[in-house]
Amino acid sequence: MKKEPIIGIDIGGTNIKAALVAGRKIEKRTRALTLANLGREKSIDQIISAIEPLRKKGKAIGIGIAGIIDSKKGVVKYSPNLKGWKNVPLARILRAACGLPVYVLNDVNAICLGEWKHGAGQGHDNIFLFTIGTGVGGAAICEGRLLFGAHGFAGEFGHTTIKLDGPKCICGHRGHVERYAGAKYIVARAWRKIARHKSSLASYDILTPEIIARAAKEGDKVAREVFDDVGKYVGIGVANIIALFDPDIIIISGGIARAGRFLFEPIRNTVRRTVLGREHRRYRIVPAKLGDDAGTFGAALFAELTSAGSEV
């Protein structure tokens, strides 16, 4: 029997991506600008405009959004990407506007669900997923269930401490993984190295992790050193997660993961050197498979399972 389509939505600070999802197939897509700087009401109008072309065929709506989310109540307590979003009852607002049940979860949790059922985590029930981009996030599937934690904050990998007296993170605390692996810190590390060593990166006025990754693949020594450093720091964090959660698959998602072996080799090497009981564990550290569709698939899956009364 063909499943009824679900509307999956990934809300970012710049774009709202929506899709009509039927199992593992996306039947139709829409997109709208978030217009986050114009305030909450305008952004909600944009979400509704992205839903409208899909609404008649969807039986429910799932939404992934960055921030602190109360999934049980469908409330966005805080979102760093959206101006003025504090304690917003998003599920109730959209249900009234669109006439469909609405389910909301953190965007990294959505990505994790998508990769679990349709991507790199298929066939495994103990997964930890990291997203490495502007910030660093995390989410876990433990014994076949998404881990929310007591307050819905489980999986904050980017704000785990790997060096007690390390540099200050954007959150105000020191030595967090994000302070070493977030995009702007990767770029800052590259500029510091360029000041001391010859590099093709010196020809750029503006650097991004994507540019640095491309240079690494083209043989630039400085670019490779940057990702070697970043991979070692991320590897320390991954080893801690393996010790805590004992996953069999560790998935690394986000634009920076596109650096490929220049990021993954130092991560894997660091984990091998530091994780407890390595010889007794069977784990793999792999890149995500679904790219930008992971959050959309995961949000739709969350809505499908929750509306059916299944535990996620």
C-alpha positions as CSV (number, residue, x, y, z in Angstrom):
1,M,0.0,0.0,0.0
2,K,1.3,3.4,-1.0
3,K,1.9,5.7,2.0
4,E,0.1,9.0,2.1
5,P,2.5,11.9,1.5
6,I,3.8,14.0,4.4
7,I,5.0,17.6,4.1
8,G,8.6,17.8,5.4
9,I,10.1,21.3,6.0
10,D,13.6,22.4,6.8
11,I,13.7,26.0,8.1
12,G,17.0,27.7,7.9
13,G,18.0,31.3,8.5
14,T,18.0,32.1,4.8
15,N,15.7,29.6,3.1
16,I,12.7,27.4,3.9
17,K,12.8,24.1,2.0
18,A,9.6,22.2,1.8
19,A,8.7,18.9,0.1
20,L,6.0,16.4,-0.3
21,V,7.5,13.1,0.9
22,A,6.1,9.7,0.2
23,G,8.4,7.1,1.9
24,R,11.8,7.5,0.3
25,K,10.5,9.6,-2.6
26,I,10.2,13.4,-2.9
27,E,7.2,14.1,-5.1
28,K,7.2,17.8,-5.1
29,R,9.4,20.6,-3.7
30,T,8.8,24.3,-2.8
31,R,11.1,26.9,-1.5
32,A,10.8,30.4,0.1
33,L,13.1,33.0,1.6
34,T,12.9,32.9,5.4
35,L,13.1,36.7,5.7
36,A,14.3,36.2,9.3
37,N,15.3,39.9,9.8
38,L,11.8,41.1,9.1
39,G,10.4,39.5,12.2
40,R,8.5,36.5,13.3
41,E,5.2,37.1,11.6
42,K,6.8,37.6,8.2
43,S,8.8,34.4,8.6
44,I,5.7,32.5,9.6
45,D,3.9,33.9,6.5
46,Q,6.8,32.6,4.4
47,I,6.5,29.1,5.9
48,I,2.8,29.1,5.1
49,S,3.5,30.1,1.5
50,A,5.9,27.2,1.2
51,I,3.3,24.8,2.5
52,E,0.4,26.0,0.5
53,P,1.2,24.3,-2.9
54,L,1.7,21.0,-1.0
55,R,-1.1,21.2,1.5
56,K,-3.9,19.4,-0.3
57,K,-1.9,16.3,-0.8
58,G,-0.2,16.1,2.6
59,K,-1.7,14.4,5.6
60,A,0.6,16.0,8.2
61,I,3.5,18.5,8.4
62,G,6.9,17.9,10.0
63,I,9.2,20.8,10.6
64,G,12.9,20.8,11.4
65,I,14.3,24.1,12.8
66,A,17.5,25.1,14.6
67,G,17.3,25.9,18.2
68,I,15.8,24.8,21.5
69,I,12.5,23.0,20.6
70,D,9.8,21.5,22.8
71,S,8.7,18.8,20.5
72,K,6.0,17.5,22.8
73,K,4.2,20.9,22.6
74,G,5.4,22.0,19.2
75,V,7.0,25.1,20.7
76,V,10.1,26.9,19.4
77,K,11.6,28.1,22.7
78,Y,14.5,29.8,20.9
79,S,16.1,29.8,17.5
80,P,19.4,31.4,16.8
81,N,18.6,31.9,13.1
82,L,15.2,33.6,13.5
83,K,14.9,37.1,14.9
84,G,12.3,37.4,17.7
85,W,11.5,33.7,18.0
86,K,11.0,33.0,21.7
87,N,8.4,30.6,23.0
88,V,6.6,30.5,19.6
89,P,3.8,27.9,19.5
90,L,4.6,27.0,15.9
91,A,2.6,23.8,15.7
92,R,-0.5,25.5,16.9
93,I,-0.1,28.5,14.6
94,L,0.5,26.4,11.5
95,R,-2.2,23.9,12.3
96,A,-4.8,26.8,12.5
97,A,-3.5,28.2,9.2
98,C,-3.1,25.0,7.2
99,G,-5.7,22.6,8.7
100,L,-3.1,19.8,9.2
101,P,-1.4,18.3,12.2
102,V,2.0,19.8,12.7
103,Y,5.1,18.3,14.5
104,V,8.3,20.3,15.2
105,L,11.7,19.1,16.1
106,N,15.3,20.3,16.2
107,D,16.9,20.5,12.7
108,V,19.8,18.2,13.6
109,N,17.4,15.6,15.1
110,A,15.6,15.8,11.7
111,I,18.8,15.2,9.8
112,C,19.6,12.3,12.1
113,L,16.2,10.7,11.5
114,G,16.6,11.1,7.7
115,E,20.0,9.5,7.6
116,W,18.9,6.7,9.9
117,K,16.0,5.6,7.7
118,H,17.1,6.6,4.2
119,G,20.8,7.4,4.3
120,A,24.1,6.4,5.9
121,G,22.5,4.9,9.0
122,Q,20.2,2.4,7.4
123,G,20.1,-0.9,9.1
124,H,21.6,0.4,12.4
125,D,19.8,1.3,15.6
126,N,22.7,3.0,17.5
127,I,23.8,6.1,15.6
128,F,25.4,9.4,16.5
129,L,25.3,12.1,13.8
130,F,27.4,15.3,13.8
131,T,26.7,18.3,11.6
132,I,29.7,20.5,11.0
133,G,28.9,23.9,9.4
134,T,28.6,27.4,10.8
135,G,28.1,25.7,14.1
136,V,28.5,22.1,15.2
137,G,25.5,20.0,16.2
138,G,24.7,16.4,17.1
139,A,21.9,14.0,17.5
140,A,21.6,10.3,18.5
141,I,19.5,7.2,17.8
142,C,19.9,4.9,20.8
143,E,18.4,1.4,20.6
144,G,16.2,2.5,17.7
145,R,14.8,5.7,19.3
146,L,15.7,9.3,18.8
147,L,17.3,10.6,22.0
148,F,15.7,13.8,23.2
149,G,16.9,13.9,26.8
150,A,15.0,15.3,29.9
151,H,14.7,18.8,28.4
152,G,15.0,18.1,24.7
153,F,18.6,19.2,24.5
154,A,20.4,15.9,24.0
155,G,23.1,15.7,21.4
156,E,24.8,19.1,21.8
157,F,28.1,17.8,20.6
158,G,29.4,21.2,19.5
159,H,29.2,22.4,23.1
160,T,31.1,19.5,24.7
161,T,34.4,20.5,26.2
162,I,37.6,19.0,24.7
163,K,40.1,21.5,26.3
164,L,39.2,23.0,29.7
165,D,41.4,26.1,29.2
166,G,40.8,26.3,25.5
167,P,39.7,29.4,23.5
168,K,36.3,31.0,24.3
169,C,33.4,29.6,22.3
170,I,30.6,31.9,20.9
171,C,28.4,30.6,23.8
172,G,30.9,32.1,26.3
173,H,32.4,28.9,27.6
174,R,35.9,27.6,26.8
175,G,37.3,24.7,24.8
176,H,34.1,23.5,23.1
177,V,34.3,21.4,19.9
178,E,32.5,24.2,17.9
179,R,35.4,26.6,18.8
180,Y,37.7,24.3,16.8
181,A,35.5,23.0,14.1
182,G,32.9,25.7,13.3
183,A,33.3,27.3,9.9
184,K,34.6,30.7,11.0
185,Y,37.2,29.1,13.3
186,I,38.4,26.9,10.4
187,V,38.9,30.0,8.3
188,A,40.7,31.8,11.1
189,R,43.0,28.9,11.5
190,A,43.8,29.0,7.8
191,W,44.6,32.7,7.9
192,R,47.0,32.2,10.8
193,K,48.8,29.5,8.9
194,I,48.9,31.6,5.7
195,A,50.7,34.4,7.6
196,R,53.6,32.0,8.3
197,H,53.7,29.6,5.3
198,K,53.3,29.8,1.5
199,S,49.9,28.8,0.3
200,S,47.6,29.1,-2.7
201,L,45.0,30.3,-0.3
202,A,46.8,33.6,0.1
203,S,45.4,34.7,-3.3
204,Y,41.9,34.9,-1.9
205,D,40.4,38.0,-0.2
206,I,37.7,35.8,1.4
207,L,38.1,32.2,2.5
208,T,35.4,29.6,3.2
209,P,35.8,26.0,4.4
210,E,34.8,24.9,0.9
211,I,37.7,26.9,-0.7
212,I,40.1,25.4,1.8
213,A,38.8,21.9,1.1
214,R,39.2,22.4,-2.6
215,A,42.8,23.6,-2.1
216,A,43.5,20.5,0.1
217,K,42.3,18.3,-2.7
218,E,44.6,20.2,-5.1
219,G,47.6,19.5,-2.9
220,D,48.0,22.7,-0.8
221,K,50.0,21.9,2.3
222,V,48.5,24.6,4.5
223,A,44.9,23.6,3.6
224,R,45.7,20.0,4.4
225,E,47.2,21.0,7.7
226,V,44.1,23.0,8.6
227,F,41.8,19.9,8.1
228,D,44.3,17.7,9.9
229,D,44.1,20.0,12.9
230,V,40.3,20.2,12.8
231,G,40.0,16.4,12.3
232,K,42.1,15.8,15.4
233,Y,39.9,18.0,17.6
234,V,36.7,16.5,16.2
235,G,38.2,13.1,16.7
236,I,38.7,13.7,20.4
237,G,35.0,14.6,20.7
238,V,34.0,11.6,18.6
239,A,36.0,9.3,20.9
240,N,34.2,10.7,23.9
241,I,30.8,10.1,22.2
242,I,31.8,6.5,21.4
243,A,32.8,5.9,25.0
244,L,29.4,7.3,26.2
245,F,27.0,6.0,23.7
246,D,28.7,3.0,22.0
247,P,27.2,3.7,18.5
248,D,28.0,1.4,15.6
249,I,27.7,4.2,13.1
250,I,29.0,7.7,13.5
251,I,27.8,10.0,10.6
252,I,29.4,13.3,9.8
253,S,27.2,15.7,7.9
254,G,27.4,19.3,6.8
255,G,29.4,21.2,4.2
256,I,32.8,20.7,5.9
257,A,32.4,17.0,5.6
258,R,32.9,17.5,1.9
259,A,36.7,17.8,2.6
260,G,36.6,14.0,2.4
261,R,39.7,12.0,3.5
262,F,41.5,15.1,4.6
263,L,39.0,15.5,7.4
264,F,38.0,11.9,8.0
265,E,41.5,10.4,8.2
266,P,42.6,12.5,11.2
267,I,39.2,11.9,12.9
268,R,39.5,8.1,12.5
269,N,43.2,8.1,13.5
270,T,42.5,10.1,16.6
271,V,39.6,7.9,17.6
272,R,41.7,4.8,17.1
273,R,44.4,6.2,19.4
274,T,42.1,7.4,22.2
275,V,38.8,5.4,22.4
276,L,38.5,2.9,25.2
277,G,38.1,-0.8,24.1
278,R,38.7,-0.2,20.4
279,E,39.6,-3.8,19.8
280,H,36.2,-4.9,21.1
281,R,34.1,-2.4,19.2
282,R,32.7,-2.5,15.7
283,Y,32.0,1.1,14.6
284,R,32.3,3.0,11.4
285,I,32.8,6.8,10.9
286,V,31.2,7.7,7.6
287,P,29.9,10.8,5.7
288,A,26.2,11.5,5.4
289,K,24.5,10.4,2.2
290,L,21.4,12.5,1.8
291,G,22.9,16.0,1.5
292,D,20.4,18.9,1.8
293,D,17.4,16.5,1.7
294,A,18.2,14.8,5.0
295,G,16.3,17.3,7.1
296,T,13.3,17.3,4.9
297,F,13.1,13.5,5.0
298,G,13.6,13.4,8.7
299,A,11.0,16.1,9.5
300,A,8.5,14.2,7.4
301,L,9.4,10.9,9.1
302,F,8.9,12.5,12.5
303,A,5.5,13.7,11.5
304,E,4.5,10.3,10.1
305,L,5.6,8.3,13.1
306,T,4.2,10.8,15.7
307,S,0.9,11.2,14.0
308,A,0.6,7.4,13.9
309,G,1.2,7.2,17.7
310,S,4.6,5.5,17.3
311,E,7.5,6.4,19.6
312,V,10.3,8.1,17.7
